[in-house]
């Protein structure tokens, strides 16, 4: 078994797969970037393992994290989501994802892609400040740092991890 970052629960295959195949990798698909940011928001105050274990159901409930669809969610759909016990049910997080989808789409229009925009930052404070200025909700420095680590802007693999120098 390869050495992984110490935070990985090696007994959870979802966690191992996430670490080995996704975390810290550059993401070129805008919808996947929106999903990564949204999952970091859902993770706030929870363990990452909870989010990973619910990710399949979150994808179903949130239309594969398509910002074009999520931007159109209304109060009735929010109430519908809050009844789904297979997902993380937190009204403010859900509302934030909807608000953020609209801002995400505006950033796409301005920069041609969200990837172009987000990968132009190498400092979490600058990205956080800009996203907040644009109106994104339920984000803080820890959320943005985790997001930047998850999409490979910041290499946070531990020195002993087999992925540290890849």
N, CA and C atoms as an extended XYZ file, in Angstrom:
498
Properties=species:S:1:pos:R:3:atomname:S:1:resname:S:1:resid:I:1 pbc="F F F"
N         0.854       -1.186        0.000 N   UNK     1
C         0.000        0.000        0.000 CA  UNK     1
C         0.897        1.246        0.000 C   UNK     1
N         0.630        2.172       -0.926 N   UNK     2
C         1.458        3.390       -0.968 CA  UNK     2
C         1.204        4.279        0.239 C   UNK     2
N         2.209        5.081        0.565 N   UNK     3
C         2.026        6.071        1.628 CA  UNK     3
C         1.130        7.188        1.100 C   UNK     3
N         0.097        7.487        1.864 N   UNK     4
C        -0.816        8.576        1.519 CA  UNK     4
C        -0.747        9.651        2.599 C   UNK     4
N        -1.402       10.762        2.337 N   UNK     5
C        -1.533       11.809        3.346 CA  UNK     5
C        -2.188       11.200        4.588 C   UNK     5
N        -1.779       11.649        5.743 N   UNK     6
C        -2.224       11.045        7.002 CA  UNK     6
C        -3.718       11.202        7.257 C   UNK     6
N        -4.365       12.162        6.605 N   UNK     7
C        -5.788       12.403        6.841 CA  UNK     7
C        -6.695       11.433        6.092 C   UNK     7
N        -6.137       10.637        5.199 N   UNK     8
C        -6.946        9.698        4.407 CA  UNK     8
C        -7.333        8.505        5.275 C   UNK     8
N        -8.625        8.184        5.284 N   UNK     9
C        -9.095        6.971        5.952 CA  UNK     9
C        -8.918        5.830        4.955 C   UNK     9
N        -7.845        5.062        5.131 N   UNK    10
C        -7.519        3.983        4.200 CA  UNK    10
C        -8.546        2.860        4.209 C   UNK    10
N        -9.442        2.858        5.179 N   UNK    11
C       -10.480        1.830        5.253 CA  UNK    11
C       -11.710        2.201        4.430 C   UNK    11
N       -11.768        3.433        3.969 N   UNK    12
C       -12.906        3.892        3.163 CA  UNK    12
C       -12.462        3.988        1.707 C   UNK    12
N       -12.939        3.067        0.853 N   UNK    13
C       -12.509        3.079       -0.557 CA  UNK    13
C       -12.825        4.387       -1.289 C   UNK    13
N       -13.915        5.060       -0.919 N   UNK    14
C       -14.235        6.350       -1.537 CA  UNK    14
C       -13.157        7.387       -1.224 C   UNK    14
N       -12.697        7.356        0.018 N   UNK    15
C       -11.674        8.304        0.454 CA  UNK    15
C       -10.351        8.037       -0.261 C   UNK    15
N        -9.962        6.772       -0.322 N   UNK    16
C        -8.712        6.391       -0.989 CA  UNK    16
C        -8.756        6.783       -2.459 C   UNK    16
N        -9.859        6.461       -3.117 N   UNK    17
C       -10.013        6.791       -4.541 CA  UNK    17
C        -9.968        8.305       -4.746 C   UNK    17
N       -10.659        9.049       -3.881 N   UNK    18
C       -10.652       10.511       -3.991 CA  UNK    18
C        -9.227       11.043       -3.866 C   UNK    18
N        -8.521       10.606       -2.849 N   UNK    19
C        -7.149       11.084       -2.640 CA  UNK    19
C        -6.250       10.714       -3.814 C   UNK    19
N        -6.316        9.467       -4.231 N   UNK    20
C        -5.385        8.963       -5.237 CA  UNK    20
C        -5.674        9.471       -6.651 C   UNK    20
N        -6.947        9.730       -6.963 N   UNK    21
C        -7.303       10.049       -8.337 CA  UNK    21
C        -7.798       11.474       -8.566 C   UNK    21
N        -8.234       12.161       -7.501 N   UNK    22
C        -8.833       13.487       -7.704 CA  UNK    22
C        -8.133       14.613       -6.964 C   UNK    22
N        -7.930       14.437       -5.680 N   UNK    23
C        -7.472       15.550       -4.840 CA  UNK    23
C        -6.098       16.031       -5.290 C   UNK    23
N        -6.024       17.307       -5.550 N   UNK    24
C        -4.765       17.909       -5.949 CA  UNK    24
C        -4.505       17.872       -7.443 C   UNK    24
N        -5.455       17.365       -8.210 N   UNK    25
C        -5.304       17.299       -9.663 CA  UNK    25
C        -5.919       18.539      -10.308 C   UNK    25
N        -5.304       19.015      -11.366 N   UNK    26
C        -5.839       20.160      -12.113 CA  UNK    26
C        -7.164       19.746      -12.745 C   UNK    26
N        -8.145       20.622      -12.644 N   UNK    27
C        -9.483       20.364      -13.171 CA  UNK    27
C        -9.750       21.342      -14.309 C   UNK    27
N       -10.066       20.814      -15.484 N   UNK    28
C       -10.308       21.684      -16.635 CA  UNK    28
C       -11.796       21.868      -16.934 C   UNK    28
N       -12.648       21.034      -16.353 N   UNK    29
C       -14.086       21.086      -16.598 CA  UNK    29
C       -14.749       22.055      -15.617 C   UNK    29
N       -15.408       23.070      -16.140 N   UNK    30
C       -16.030       24.078      -15.274 CA  UNK    30
C       -17.080       23.490      -14.337 C   UNK    30
N       -17.892       22.547      -14.816 N   UNK    31
C       -18.892       21.954      -13.921 CA  UNK    31
C       -18.225       21.216      -12.765 C   UNK    31
N       -17.099       20.561      -13.032 N   UNK    32
C       -16.372       19.873      -11.959 CA  UNK    32
C       -15.788       20.883      -10.973 C   UNK    32
N       -15.379       22.033      -11.475 N   UNK    33
C       -14.893       23.088      -10.582 CA  UNK    33
C       -16.022       23.603       -9.698 C   UNK    33
N       -17.206       23.776      -10.296 N   UNK    34
C       -18.351       24.220       -9.498 CA  UNK    34
C       -18.707       23.168       -8.461 C   UNK    34
N       -18.654       21.904       -8.842 N   UNK    35
C       -18.906       20.829       -7.882 CA  UNK    35
C       -17.889       20.871       -6.745 C   UNK    35
N       -16.614       21.016       -7.082 N   UNK    36
C       -15.570       21.040       -6.051 CA  UNK    36
C       -15.794       22.182       -5.066 C   UNK    36
N       -16.128       23.355       -5.572 N   UNK    37
C       -16.390       24.501       -4.700 CA  UNK    37
C       -17.631       24.255       -3.847 C   UNK    37
N       -18.666       23.714       -4.460 N   UNK    38
C       -19.902       23.437       -3.728 CA  UNK    38
C       -19.690       22.398       -2.636 C   UNK    38
N       -18.929       21.356       -2.940 N   UNK    39
C       -18.657       20.326       -1.929 CA  UNK    39
C       -17.863       20.896       -0.767 C   UNK    39
N       -16.947       21.796       -1.047 N   UNK    40
C       -16.195       22.442        0.039 CA  UNK    40
C       -17.144       23.265        0.919 C   UNK    40
N       -18.133       23.885        0.307 N   UNK    41
C       -19.124       24.637        1.090 CA  UNK    41
C       -19.944       23.673        1.943 C   UNK    41
N       -20.377       22.563        1.369 N   UNK    42
C       -21.115       21.565        2.147 CA  UNK    42
C       -20.270       21.014        3.290 C   UNK    42
N       -18.972       20.943        3.099 N   UNK    43
C       -18.084       20.374        4.113 CA  UNK    43
C       -17.929       21.276        5.339 C   UNK    43
N       -18.178       22.546        5.204 N   UNK    44
C       -17.980       23.476        6.309 CA  UNK    44
C       -18.654       22.958        7.580 C   UNK    44
N       -17.851       22.764        8.609 N   UNK    45
C       -18.361       22.292        9.894 CA  UNK    45
C       -18.545       20.788        9.974 C   UNK    45
N       -18.252       20.079        8.890 N   UNK    46
C       -18.401       18.626        8.854 CA  UNK    46
C       -17.068       17.998        8.468 C   UNK    46
N       -17.004       16.686        8.517 N   UNK    47
C       -15.793       16.012        8.041 CA  UNK    47
C       -15.902       15.811        6.533 C   UNK    47
N       -14.754       15.779        5.885 N   UNK    48
C       -14.747       15.560        4.445 CA  UNK    48
C       -15.316       14.189        4.117 C   UNK    48
N       -15.131       13.236        5.002 N   UNK    49
C       -15.632       11.889        4.767 CA  UNK    49
C       -17.155       11.871        4.652 C   UNK    49
N       -17.838       12.679        5.440 N   UNK    50
C       -19.303       12.778        5.334 CA  UNK    50
C       -19.690       13.252        3.939 C   UNK    50
N       -18.996       14.264        3.449 N   UNK    51
C       -19.293       14.804        2.118 CA  UNK    51
C       -19.035       13.743        1.048 C   UNK    51
N       -17.910       13.072        1.125 N   UNK    52
C       -17.604       12.034        0.137 CA  UNK    52
C       -18.652       10.923        0.148 C   UNK    52
N       -19.064       10.536        1.344 N   UNK    53
C       -20.050        9.460        1.456 CA  UNK    53
C       -21.414        9.873        0.900 C   UNK    53
N       -21.690       11.177        0.835 N   UNK    54
C       -22.971       11.672        0.322 CA  UNK    54
C       -22.853       12.262       -1.084 C   UNK    54
N       -21.674       12.223       -1.657 N   UNK    55
C       -21.443       12.897       -2.937 CA  UNK    55
C       -22.331       12.376       -4.066 C   UNK    55
N       -22.528       11.089       -4.162 N   UNK    56
C       -23.374       10.538       -5.228 CA  UNK    56
C       -24.786       11.113       -5.124 C   UNK    56
N       -25.325       11.134       -3.914 N   UNK    57
C       -26.681       11.670       -3.716 CA  UNK    57
C       -26.723       13.179       -3.909 C   UNK    57
N       -25.658       13.875       -3.517 N   UNK    58
C       -25.598       15.314       -3.759 CA  UNK    58
C       -25.593       15.604       -5.257 C   UNK    58
N       -24.859       14.806       -6.016 N   UNK    59
C       -24.844       14.990       -7.475 CA  UNK    59
C       -26.235       14.802       -8.062 C   UNK    59
N       -26.942       13.778       -7.586 N   UNK    60
C       -28.302       13.544       -8.086 CA  UNK    60
C       -29.212       14.715       -7.731 C   UNK    60
N       -29.182       15.127       -6.482 N   UNK    61
C       -30.078       16.183       -6.004 CA  UNK    61
C       -29.770       17.532       -6.649 C   UNK    61
N       -28.494       17.772       -6.966 N   UNK    62
C       -28.072       19.057       -7.510 CA  UNK    62
C       -27.721       18.963       -9.000 C   UNK    62
N       -28.441       18.109       -9.722 N   UNK    63
C       -28.321       18.043      -11.180 CA  UNK    63
C       -26.861       18.022      -11.649 C   UNK    63
N       -26.089       17.122      -11.050 N   UNK    64
C       -24.662       16.973      -11.382 CA  UNK    64
C       -23.894       18.287      -11.258 C   UNK    64
N       -24.370       19.121      -10.358 N   UNK    65
C       -23.742       20.413      -10.087 CA  UNK    65
C       -23.615       21.271      -11.344 C   UNK    65
N       -24.628       21.220      -12.172 N   UNK    66
C       -24.675       22.094      -13.345 CA  UNK    66
C       -25.109       23.487      -12.888 C   UNK    66
N       -24.220       24.472      -12.964 N   UNK    67
C       -24.597       25.813      -12.505 CA  UNK    67
C       -25.751       26.404      -13.311 C   UNK    67
N       -25.866       26.026      -14.582 N   UNK    68
C       -26.968       26.531      -15.412 CA  UNK    68
C       -28.327       26.107      -14.869 C   UNK    68
N       -28.410       24.905      -14.341 N   UNK    69
C       -29.667       24.401      -13.780 CA  UNK    69
C       -29.863       24.922      -12.364 C   UNK    69
N       -28.805       24.844      -11.566 N   UNK    70
C       -28.904       25.258      -10.154 CA  UNK    70
C       -29.279       26.734      -10.039 C   UNK    70
N       -28.789       27.550      -10.951 N   UNK    71
C       -29.096       28.990      -10.911 CA  UNK    71
C       -30.593       29.255      -10.992 C   UNK    71
N       -31.348       28.282      -11.502 N   UNK    72
C       -32.798       28.442      -11.673 CA  UNK    72
C       -33.611       27.854      -10.513 C   UNK    72
N       -32.962       27.239       -9.547 N   UNK    73
C       -33.700       26.666       -8.416 CA  UNK    73
C       -34.497       27.756       -7.705 C   UNK    73
N       -35.699       27.399       -7.294 N   UNK    74
C       -36.555       28.344       -6.574 CA  UNK    74
C       -36.802       27.851       -5.147 C   UNK    74
N       -37.608       28.597       -4.406 N   UNK    75
C       -37.877       28.253       -3.004 CA  UNK    75
C       -38.537       26.884       -2.863 C   UNK    75
N       -39.392       26.530       -3.802 N   UNK    76
C       -40.026       25.203       -3.753 CA  UNK    76
C       -38.980       24.095       -3.867 C   UNK    76
N       -37.989       24.296       -4.730 N   UNK    77
C       -36.960       23.266       -4.878 CA  UNK    77
C       -36.064       23.215       -3.645 C   UNK    77
N       -35.820       24.354       -3.046 N   UNK    78
C       -35.047       24.366       -1.794 CA  UNK    78
C       -35.773       23.531       -0.738 C   UNK    78
N       -37.072       23.727       -0.621 N   UNK    79
C       -37.853       22.946        0.343 CA  UNK    79
C       -37.814       21.460        0.005 C   UNK    79
N       -37.871       21.137       -1.277 N   UNK    80
C       -37.763       19.748       -1.721 CA  UNK    80
C       -36.405       19.167       -1.297 C   UNK    80
N       -35.337       19.915       -1.510 N   UNK    81
C       -34.004       19.448       -1.120 CA  UNK    81
C       -33.899       19.234        0.385 C   UNK    81
N       -34.516       20.109        1.145 N   UNK    82
C       -34.443       20.002        2.604 CA  UNK    82
C       -35.156       18.768        3.137 C   UNK    82
N       -35.982       18.147        2.324 N   UNK    83
C       -36.667       16.906        2.727 CA  UNK    83
C       -35.858       15.652        2.376 C   UNK    83
N       -34.782       15.821        1.629 N   UNK    84
C       -33.976       14.690        1.164 CA  UNK    84
C       -32.951       14.315        2.231 C   UNK    84
N       -33.210       13.229        2.955 N   UNK    85
C       -32.300       12.853        4.038 CA  UNK    85
C       -31.037       12.136        3.551 C   UNK    85
N       -30.867       12.022        2.240 N   UNK    86
C       -29.662       11.404        1.691 CA  UNK    86
C       -28.565       12.429        1.414 C   UNK    86
N       -28.905       13.708        1.547 N   UNK    87
C       -27.931       14.771        1.290 CA  UNK    87
C       -27.680       15.562        2.572 C   UNK    87
N       -26.783       16.521        2.483 N   UNK    88
C       -26.529       17.440        3.592 CA  UNK    88
C       -27.593       18.524        3.502 C   UNK    88
N       -28.450       18.564        4.515 N   UNK    89
C       -29.599       19.487        4.488 CA  UNK    89
C       -29.312       20.687        5.376 C   UNK    89
N       -28.864       21.722        4.778 N   UNK    90
C       -28.533       22.959        5.490 CA  UNK    90
C       -29.004       24.110        4.607 C   UNK    90
N       -30.064       24.764        5.046 N   UNK    91
C       -30.726       25.788        4.226 CA  UNK    91
C       -29.759       26.854        3.715 C   UNK    91
N       -28.916       27.391        4.581 N   UNK    92
C       -28.016       28.468        4.154 CA  UNK    92
C       -26.982       27.982        3.141 C   UNK    92
N       -26.503       26.757        3.322 N   UNK    93
C       -25.549       26.202        2.354 CA  UNK    93
C       -26.232       26.004        1.009 C   UNK    93
N       -27.428       25.469        1.018 N   UNK    94
C       -28.162       25.240       -0.226 CA  UNK    94
C       -28.435       26.569       -0.934 C   UNK    94
N       -28.906       27.563       -0.202 N   UNK    95
C       -29.166       28.881       -0.801 CA  UNK    95
C       -27.872       29.483       -1.354 C   UNK    95
N       -26.779       29.275       -0.635 N   UNK    96
C       -25.489       29.796       -1.099 CA  UNK    96
C       -25.056       29.151       -2.399 C   UNK    96
N       -25.292       27.849       -2.526 N   UNK    97
C       -24.926       27.153       -3.760 CA  UNK    97
C       -25.693       27.768       -4.942 C   UNK    97
N       -26.951       28.112       -4.726 N   UNK    98
C       -27.770       28.707       -5.794 CA  UNK    98
C       -27.247       30.101       -6.152 C   UNK    98
N       -27.005       30.908       -5.150 N   UNK    99
C       -26.450       32.255       -5.384 CA  UNK    99
C       -25.111       32.137       -6.101 C   UNK    99
N       -24.276       31.219       -5.614 N   UNK   100
C       -22.945       31.053       -6.190 CA  UNK   100
C       -23.006       30.561       -7.633 C   UNK   100
N       -24.017       29.777       -7.969 N   UNK   101
C       -24.162       29.312       -9.352 CA  UNK   101
C       -24.353       30.499      -10.292 C   UNK   101
N       -25.155       31.457       -9.877 N   UNK   102
C       -25.373       32.648      -10.701 CA  UNK   102
C       -24.087       33.458      -10.847 C   UNK   102
N       -23.338       33.599       -9.778 N   UNK   103
C       -22.074       34.341       -9.830 CA  UNK   103
C       -21.053       33.583      -10.673 C   UNK   103
N       -21.035       32.281      -10.513 N   UNK   104
C       -20.166       31.414      -11.309 CA  UNK   104
C       -20.416       31.641      -12.806 C   UNK   104
N       -21.683       31.674      -13.198 N   UNK   105
C       -22.034       31.893      -14.606 CA  UNK   105
C       -21.576       33.268      -15.093 C   UNK   105
N       -21.675       34.264      -14.233 N   UNK   106
C       -21.189       35.603      -14.599 CA  UNK   106
C       -19.675       35.603      -14.793 C   UNK   106
N       -18.965       34.882      -13.913 N   UNK   107
C       -17.508       34.789      -14.048 CA  UNK   107
C       -17.157       34.077      -15.354 C   UNK   107
N       -17.894       33.023      -15.684 N   UNK   108
C       -17.661       32.313      -16.956 CA  UNK   108
C       -17.787       33.269      -18.141 C   UNK   108
N       -18.816       34.079      -18.122 N   UNK   109
C       -19.026       35.024      -19.222 CA  UNK   109
C       -17.874       36.018      -19.318 C   UNK   109
N       -17.421       36.486      -18.170 N   UNK   110
C       -16.368       37.491      -18.149 CA  UNK   110
C       -15.007       36.932      -18.560 C   UNK   110
N       -14.709       35.707      -18.155 N   UNK   111
C       -13.370       35.147      -18.366 CA  UNK   111
C       -13.345       33.990      -19.368 C   UNK   111
N       -14.434       33.741      -20.066 N   UNK   112
C       -14.587       32.642      -21.027 CA  UNK   112
C       -14.780       31.309      -20.314 C   UNK   112
N       -14.071       31.095      -19.221 N   UNK   113
C       -14.282       29.890      -18.413 CA  UNK   113
C       -13.956       30.206      -16.961 C   UNK   113
N       -14.580       29.446      -16.067 N   UNK   114
C       -14.251       29.599      -14.652 CA  UNK   114
C       -12.830       29.110      -14.407 C   UNK   114
N       -12.402       28.106      -15.158 N   UNK   115
C       -11.044       27.596      -14.992 CA  UNK   115
C       -10.026       28.701      -15.241 C   UNK   115
N       -10.200       29.455      -16.315 N   UNK   116
C        -9.286       30.554      -16.621 CA  UNK   116
C        -9.221       31.525      -15.443 C   UNK   116
N       -10.369       31.855      -14.911 N   UNK   117
C       -10.444       32.775      -13.773 CA  UNK   117
C        -9.743       32.212      -12.546 C   UNK   117
N       -10.154       31.027      -12.112 N   UNK   118
C        -9.695       30.515      -10.816 CA  UNK   118
C        -8.205       30.165      -10.836 C   UNK   118
N        -7.711       29.651      -11.963 N   UNK   119
C        -6.297       29.292      -12.025 CA  UNK   119
C        -5.389       30.502      -12.229 C   UNK   119
N        -5.974       31.679      -12.339 N   UNK   120
C        -5.156       32.894      -12.398 CA  UNK   120
C        -4.726       33.338      -11.002 C   UNK   120
N        -5.261       32.681       -9.962 N   UNK   121
C        -4.921       33.003       -8.579 CA  UNK   121
C        -3.972       31.948       -8.020 C   UNK   121
N        -3.009       32.387       -7.237 N   UNK   122
C        -2.160       31.441       -6.517 CA  UNK   122
C        -2.155       31.742       -5.020 C   UNK   122
N        -3.042       32.608       -4.616 N   UNK   123
C        -3.133       33.017       -3.217 CA  UNK   123
C        -4.601       32.951       -2.788 C   UNK   123
N        -4.872       32.162       -1.747 N   UNK   124
C        -6.262       31.974       -1.324 CA  UNK   124
C        -6.912       33.255       -0.823 C   UNK   124
N        -6.133       34.148       -0.238 N   UNK   125
C        -6.708       35.401        0.251 CA  UNK   125
C        -7.209       36.270       -0.900 C   UNK   125
N        -6.436       36.319       -1.975 N   UNK   126
C        -6.842       37.126       -3.137 CA  UNK   126
C        -8.072       36.522       -3.811 C   UNK   126
N        -8.090       35.197       -3.940 N   UNK   127
C        -9.260       34.557       -4.548 CA  UNK   127
C       -10.494       34.770       -3.679 C   UNK   127
N       -10.349       34.570       -2.373 N   UNK   128
C       -11.471       34.775       -1.458 CA  UNK   128
C       -12.000       36.203       -1.557 C   UNK   128
N       -11.103       37.155       -1.527 N   UNK   129
C       -11.507       38.565       -1.587 CA  UNK   129
C       -12.270       38.850       -2.880 C   UNK   129
N       -11.781       38.319       -3.995 N   UNK   130
C       -12.440       38.580       -5.265 CA  UNK   130
C       -13.803       37.892       -5.341 C   UNK   130
N       -13.877       36.648       -4.889 N   UNK   131
C       -15.168       35.939       -4.906 CA  UNK   131
C       -16.192       36.628       -4.011 C   UNK   131
N       -15.756       37.099       -2.850 N   UNK   132
C       -16.676       37.804       -1.948 CA  UNK   132
C       -17.131       39.124       -2.569 C   UNK   132
N       -16.201       39.819       -3.221 N   UNK   133
C       -16.546       41.081       -3.879 CA  UNK   133
C       -17.604       40.843       -4.955 C   UNK   133
N       -17.545       39.694       -5.589 N   UNK   134
C       -18.515       39.342       -6.624 CA  UNK   134
C       -19.833       38.842       -6.029 C   UNK   134
N       -19.847       38.572       -4.712 N   UNK   135
C       -21.086       38.206       -4.038 CA  UNK   135
C       -21.228       36.750       -3.638 C   UNK   135
N       -20.190       35.945       -3.812 N   UNK   136
C       -20.301       34.537       -3.416 CA  UNK   136
C       -20.525       34.432       -1.913 C   UNK   136
N       -21.294       33.417       -1.528 N   UNK   137
C       -21.722       33.228       -0.144 CA  UNK   137
C       -21.150       31.939        0.438 C   UNK   137
N       -21.125       31.904        1.759 N   UNK   138
C       -20.727       30.741        2.563 CA  UNK   138
C       -19.315       30.279        2.221 C   UNK   138
N       -18.450       31.253        1.978 N   UNK   139
C       -17.050       30.941        1.724 CA  UNK   139
C       -16.202       31.688        2.739 C   UNK   139
N       -15.130       31.067        3.135 N   UNK   140
C       -14.162       31.664        4.030 CA  UNK   140
C       -12.790       31.184        3.627 C   UNK   140
N       -11.805       31.592        4.368 N   UNK   141
C       -10.430       31.275        4.003 CA  UNK   141
C       -10.171       29.761        4.000 C   UNK   141
N       -10.729       29.029        4.960 N   UNK   142
C       -10.513       27.577        4.997 CA  UNK   142
C       -11.181       26.894        3.814 C   UNK   142
N       -12.385       27.336        3.485 N   UNK   143
C       -13.107       26.763        2.343 CA  UNK   143
C       -12.334       26.995        1.049 C   UNK   143
N       -11.854       28.214        0.855 N   UNK   144
C       -11.149       28.540       -0.387 CA  UNK   144
C        -9.794       27.845       -0.438 C   UNK   144
N        -9.093       27.778        0.686 N   UNK   145
C        -7.810       27.051        0.688 CA  UNK   145
C        -8.039       25.576        0.343 C   UNK   145
N        -9.040       24.964        0.952 N   UNK   146
C        -9.338       23.554        0.667 CA  UNK   146
C        -9.715       23.367       -0.801 C   UNK   146
N       -10.486       24.301       -1.334 N   UNK   147
C       -10.857       24.258       -2.747 CA  UNK   147
C        -9.609       24.321       -3.626 C   UNK   147
N        -8.720       25.259       -3.335 N   UNK   148
C        -7.502       25.416       -4.134 CA  UNK   148
C        -6.592       24.192       -4.024 C   UNK   148
N        -6.573       23.564       -2.860 N   UNK   149
C        -5.816       22.317       -2.707 CA  UNK   149
C        -6.456       21.196       -3.524 C   UNK   149
N        -7.775       21.123       -3.462 N   UNK   150
C        -8.477       20.022       -4.140 CA  UNK   150
C        -8.330       20.079       -5.649 C   UNK   150
N        -8.166       21.277       -6.213 N   UNK   151
C        -8.069       21.406       -7.673 CA  UNK   151
C        -6.631       21.661       -8.136 C   UNK   151
N        -5.673       21.430       -7.261 N   UNK   152
C        -4.274       21.436       -7.660 CA  UNK   152
C        -3.585       22.779       -7.765 C   UNK   152
N        -4.215       23.850       -7.314 N   UNK   153
C        -3.529       25.144       -7.328 CA  UNK   153
C        -2.483       25.177       -6.228 C   UNK   153
N        -2.824       24.619       -5.078 N   UNK   154
C        -1.904       24.518       -3.947 CA  UNK   154
C        -1.606       23.038       -3.738 C   UNK   154
N        -0.327       22.685       -3.744 N   UNK   155
C         0.069       21.298       -3.486 CA  UNK   155
C         0.164       21.109       -1.985 C   UNK   155
N        -0.795       20.388       -1.432 N   UNK   156
C        -0.813       20.164        0.012 CA  UNK   156
C        -0.604       18.689        0.368 C   UNK   156
N        -0.173       17.892       -0.603 N   UNK   157
C         0.143       16.501       -0.264 CA  UNK   157
C         1.327       16.503        0.693 C   UNK   157
N         1.218       15.692        1.727 N   UNK   158
C         2.286       15.616        2.726 CA  UNK   158
C         3.563       15.053        2.100 C   UNK   158
N         4.689       15.394        2.687 N   UNK   159
C         5.983       14.978        2.145 CA  UNK   159
C         6.093       13.471        1.954 C   UNK   159
N         5.497       12.705        2.859 N   UNK   160
C         5.585       11.249        2.811 CA  UNK   160
C         4.623       10.643        1.791 C   UNK   160
N         3.695       11.429        1.301 N   UNK   161
C         2.664       10.942        0.381 CA  UNK   161
C         3.271       10.659       -0.992 C   UNK   161
N         2.843        9.568       -1.595 N   UNK   162
C         3.361        9.201       -2.917 CA  UNK   162
C         3.010       10.231       -3.989 C   UNK   162
N         2.032       11.091       -3.733 N   UNK   163
C         1.614       12.087       -4.721 CA  UNK   163
C         2.280       13.444       -4.498 C   UNK   163
N         3.095       13.578       -3.485 N   UNK   164
C         3.677       14.885       -3.157 CA  UNK   164
C         4.442       15.509       -4.326 C   UNK   164
N         5.256       14.737       -4.989 N   UNK   165
C         6.092       15.290       -6.068 CA  UNK   165
C         5.578       14.979       -7.466 C   UNK   165
N         4.383       14.457       -7.590 N   UNK   166
C         3.853       14.134       -8.925 CA  UNK   166
C         3.380       15.366       -9.646 C   UNK   166
